[in-house]
Amino acid sequence: MTRFILLAEEGELSLIEQARELFGATLDEWKNAQIIYTGVGAINIIRALRELPREAELLNIGYAGSANFEIGSWVEVTEVRLNHPNVTYKEPELKLSVFGTPSANYRQAVCYSNCDFVLQSDYKDCVFDMELAFIAAQGFRKVHSLKYVSDNLSLHAYHDLTHGVE
């Protein structure tokens, strides 16, 4: 089975080892997976993944914001949706593959993908990113996602921690 680990930026490389400590043997199976740096946002995702075989299994590891989850906590994403709080329209459910039952070390939650950094939201008990919905919508065999909560919807806090996009 072909496996790929997807990171938006090189600065997220250290998250693989942190996740491996948390998820143990489950992530040991991914030690030979090829790492792909996708870039941030929808267009970069589409361009980075367009040539990958759809039977591939993907693991997206990255930073995410949350309105109420503790900074430094981990989330295994069970479902991803687009973040469009001002309008409602029918979308397909994008369920993700999960590794198992959450423990005291991490929780499972929905991720909302946005085309820009989310600075405020009434949505609670979820995370926000800028890539995952665009990954999951491309029809890959299995998509997993582990998110490290980098901020509570603060671009400044995100940047201080990650030195990522500005």
N, C-alpha and C positions, 0 to 999 in steps of 0.2 A: 504494500500500500504506500502511495506517495504522500508524504506529509510535509507541510510547510508551516513555519512559524512566521506570523506577520507582525512586524513592528512598524509604527509610523515613522519613527526617527531613531537614529543611532543611539541617542541618549536613553532609550528605553531598554537597551541591551541588558543592563543590570537587573531589570525586572524578571528576566528569565530565571536567574539563580534564586531570587527571592521567592518566586512562585514555586520553584522546584523544592525549596525547603518546606513550603507550606503543603504542597500536594504530593510530595514524595514519589513513590513508585509510579504513580499515574503519569507524571511528567518524565520519568526516566525513559519511558517508551518513546519520547520525542527527542532524545539526545542527538540523534543523527538526522533530524529534520533540517532541511535547508531554511535559512533565515532570509526573509525578503523584507527590505525596507521600502514601504509603500509610498511614503510621503503622507502629508496630512490632507484630509478632505476627499470629497467624492471623485473629482476628476483624477487625482493621483491614484486612488484605489482602482478605478476602472482601468486606467492605463497599466498599472503594475500587475494586475491579475488577468488581463484579457487573454493571455496566451497559456495560462495554466489549465491542465486537464480538469474537467468538472468532476471527475471521480476522485480527485485529491481530497485529503482531509486537512483542514486548516485550523490553526490555533492562533487567535489574535490575542496578544498580550499588550496592554497599554494603560496609559493614564486616563482617568475619568473624573469628572466633577460630580458632586452630589449635594443636594440641598440640606441633607441631614445625616448622612453617613459620616462616621469619624474619619478624618484625614489619616492616611496610613493603613486603612483597613482594605481588605480584599473582597471582591465580588466575583462570583461565577455567574455569567449572564445566561439566563434561561430563554430569553426572548428579546428581540430588538424591534424597535419601531422608529419611525421618523418623529422628530419633535416639531409639531406644528400646533401649538396651543391655541391659536386664534381661529382655526377652521377645523371642520370635521369632514372627512371623506373616507370612503371605503378603501382599505389597504389589505393585502394578504397578511396573514400571521406569519411571522418569521421566527420560528422556534429554533433554538440552538441545541446541539448535543451537549450533555453535561457529564461530568466525570463521576458524580456521585452525590451523596447526601452531605449537605453543609455541616460543618463542625463549629466549634467555638472560635475557630481561627478565621472563618470566612462565612459569608452569606450568599444566597442566590437571589437575583433580582433581575428586573427588566432594565434594558439600556435604551435610552432615546438618543438617536443620532441627529445631529444638527449640522447645518452648513456654516455655522459660525459658533464662536465660543458662547456658551450659555451663562449669562450673568445673573439671572433670577428665574425662579420657577415656583409654581405652586405644587409641582409634582414632588412627592416624597417617596422614600424607600425605593429609590431607583438611582441609576447613574446616567451621565450624559457624556457622549463622545462625538467625534466628527467623522468616523469611518465605518463602524460596525454594520449599520443597515445596508451600506453600499457593498460591503463584502458579502453579507448573507443573501442579498437579493440576486446574486449572480449564479445561483444554482449549483453550488459545490455539494459534494456528497455529504460531508459532515463539516460543520463549523462549530468550534468551541471558542469561548472568549473568557479571559480572566482580566479583570480591571483593578488597578490600584487607585484608590481614591486620593487624588493629589490636591484637591481643593474643595471648598464649599461654595462653588460658583464665583470664584475670584480669579480673574486673569493674573493679577499681581501675585497671588499665592502660588498659582500654577507655575508661573514663570520663575519665581524664586526657587521652587523645588526642582523643577525639571530643566530649566534653561532652554526650554523648547521654543515653539513658535511664539512670536510676539504679537 
